[in-house]
């Protein structure tokens, strides 16, 4: 049995943004995007969802 504790891999925001943009474009499947960037398909969907949720805040003006 492996005695090393599991550590979560931290991905830089720039990678998350690139993955999210690819997912929003929808030119490739989630699985293809995940394989291309070396991340789990679940992360692709999660980062896409986060990006879409944050878009209105970018255009918010006071």
Backbone torsions as a table, in degrees:
resi	resn	phi	psi	omega
1	UNK	NA	145.9	179.7
2	UNK	-79.1	123.8	-177.1
3	UNK	-93.2	-5.7	179.3
4	UNK	-73.3	137.3	176.8
5	UNK	-71.2	147.6	178.5
6	UNK	-75.1	136.4	175.8
7	UNK	-119.8	143.1	179.7
8	UNK	-82.4	138.3	178.6
9	UNK	-80.6	132.9	-179.9
10	UNK	-99.0	127.8	-179.8
11	UNK	-106.5	136.4	179.7
12	UNK	-67.7	150.2	179.5
13	UNK	-55.6	-33.5	-179.6
14	UNK	-63.7	-38.3	177.5
15	UNK	-67.9	-43.6	179.5
16	UNK	-59.4	-41.1	180.0
17	UNK	-65.2	-43.6	179.5
18	UNK	-62.4	-43.5	179.5
19	UNK	-63.5	-45.3	-179.0
20	UNK	-62.0	-42.2	179.7
21	UNK	-63.7	-43.0	177.2
22	UNK	-60.3	-41.3	-179.4
23	UNK	-67.2	-38.6	179.7
24	UNK	-68.0	-37.8	177.5
25	UNK	-60.6	-35.6	178.2
26	UNK	62.2	32.0	175.1
27	UNK	-83.9	-20.3	180.0
28	UNK	-126.8	161.6	176.3
29	UNK	-76.1	163.2	177.1
30	UNK	-57.6	-42.3	179.8
31	UNK	-62.9	-40.4	179.0
32	UNK	-65.5	-42.1	178.9
33	UNK	-64.3	-44.4	179.8
34	UNK	-59.5	-44.7	-179.8
35	UNK	-66.6	-41.0	-179.2
36	UNK	-59.8	-41.4	-176.5
37	UNK	-99.6	-3.2	177.6
38	UNK	71.6	38.1	178.4
39	UNK	-125.8	170.8	179.7
40	UNK	-80.0	142.2	179.5
41	UNK	-55.0	-32.6	178.1
42	UNK	-62.5	-36.2	179.2
43	UNK	-66.2	-37.1	179.5
44	UNK	-57.9	-49.9	179.6
45	UNK	-63.6	-40.2	-179.8
46	UNK	-65.4	-43.4	-179.8
47	UNK	-69.8	-33.7	176.1
48	UNK	-63.8	-45.6	-179.6
49	UNK	-61.4	-43.5	178.6
50	UNK	-62.5	-42.9	-178.7
51	UNK	-63.1	-46.1	-179.5
52	UNK	-65.3	-36.2	178.7
53	UNK	-67.8	-31.0	-177.5
54	UNK	-86.9	-14.5	-177.2
55	UNK	-56.9	-44.8	-179.6
56	UNK	-58.7	-31.6	180.0
57	UNK	-67.1	-28.6	179.8
58	UNK	-64.7	-36.1	-176.1
59	UNK	-96.3	7.0	179.9
60	UNK	-71.8	130.2	176.5
61	UNK	-123.2	147.7	-175.3
62	UNK	-86.9	NA	NA
